[in-house]
Amino acid sequence: MTIGLDVLSAALAGPQGIAERQARRLHQLLAAAQRTRFYREVLGDRPPGGLTLEALPVTGKREMMTGFADRVTDPRITLEGLREFCADPDLAGRPYLDRYRVWESSGSTGEPGVFVQDETAMAVYDALEGARRYSPRP
């Protein structure tokens, strides 16, 4: 519920409120990303609060999949384990490691990917999707 209200309030925040929200969320994402080997090397000692998206390297699916183990924050998550999990139709819709939602891209751009989100990320996506599709009726 809190995430949904935050998403809805963003529409009323105005440019300054949106910029502040973006900076706060980027800081949170980068603080979490620093728990990965990849981003510890990329960010070094720089505090995440002062960074912009432009300061970060562009990373495509190929690089993400190739260096998958260096980019996950939970060392229990492995690419092989995820692929096995996704290959079992009986596990469709169930959480991986009793915690994560997993999905695969089709590879329409030439590189398939495996993506992992926790419940908070899924709540944000759901709230954004709900707000985007909301249509008040008389």
Residue pairs with C-beta under 8 A, 6 or more apart in sequence:
3 120
3 123
3 124
3 127
4 123
4 127
4 130
4 131
6 21
6 127
7 124
7 127
7 128
7 130
7 131
8 127
8 131
10 17
10 18
10 21
11 131
13 20
13 21
23 49
26 48
26 51
26 52
26 53
27 48
27 49
29 48
30 39
30 43
30 48
30 51
31 48
32 73
33 39
33 43
33 48
33 73
34 40
34 43
34 48
35 73
36 70
36 71
36 72
36 73
37 69
37 70
37 71
38 67
38 70
38 71
39 71
42 56
42 57
43 51
60 111
61 105
61 109
61 111
61 112
61 113
62 111
64 71
64 113
65 79
65 111
65 112
65 113
65 114
68 78
68 79
68 114
69 78
69 79
72 116
74 97
74 100
76 97
77 96
77 97
77 100
77 116
79 114
81 96
82 96
82 102
82 114
82 116
83 114
85 91
85 96
85 102
86 102
86 104
86 114
95 101
96 102
96 116
99 118
99 119
100 116
100 117
100 118
101 116
101 117
101 118
101 119
101 122
102 114
102 115
102 116
103 114
103 115
104 112
104 113
104 114
104 115
105 112
105 113
105 114
105 115
106 112
107 113
117 125
